[in-house]
Amino acid sequence: MTQTLMDRALIEEAAKKSGLIWVRGSEGPERALWHVWHEGAACLVGDGPGEQPLQGLGLVDGGTATVTVRSKDKGGRLVGWTARVVETAPGSEAWTAAVDELKGKRLNAPDAERITDRWARECRVLRLEPTEGPVAEQPDGSLAAPPLATSAITRRPIPAALPKLLARRRGKKRHG
C-alpha cells in the first residue's frame, strides 16, 4: 500500500504545527525531539554541547526511523510514519537550508550569533524524510511508557523543616 496525497498532506501539516516529534531509531527508546519541517522533511539538530541528544537512537545516514506526531492542542497522537534518515554534511546546500530554518526556532541558545559555526563543528543535522509506505495505523491501547532515567529529577522528599518555615512565613505576612 502506498501513501496517498492526503497522507502526505497530513504528515506535513501535523509536523509543521507540532514543535516536538517522537522519534524511534534502530536502537533505544522513543524520544521527543524538537524540529522544523523544511522541504518535505523533519529537520533536527543535536549531539553537540547544549543541544538535544541524538546518540543512543541509532539514527544513521541511510537508516530508517519511526516518527510520531502529536496534536499541539490535545497532545494525542495524530500520525506516524517511517522516515529515511539523511545526515547532511556541514556547509552543503541541504545543510545550510536546514540550519537557516533551525536557528530561527532554537530557543535560548547561549551563542545565537555564532550558532551556525558551532553546529558545523560540533553537531549533527539530520533530515527525516517520509518514505513512500503507508502511514502507521492508530494503536488501540495506550502507548504510555515510563520516563527515561535521568539525573535531572525534580521529585525528591521535601525537607522536614519546610512546613514549619512556610507556616512561620505566612504568620509574618498576616501581622505585617
Buried (B, 14 or more C-beta within 10 A) or exposed (E): EEBEEEBBEBBBBBBEEBEBBBBBBEEBEBBEBBBBBBEEBBBBBBBBEEBBEBEEBBBBEEBBBBBBBBEEEEEEBBBBBBBBBBBBEBEEEBBBBBBEBBBEEBEEBEEEEEBBEBBBEEBBBBBBBBEEEEBBEEEEEEEEEEEEEEEEEEEEEEEEEEEEEEEEEEEEEEEE
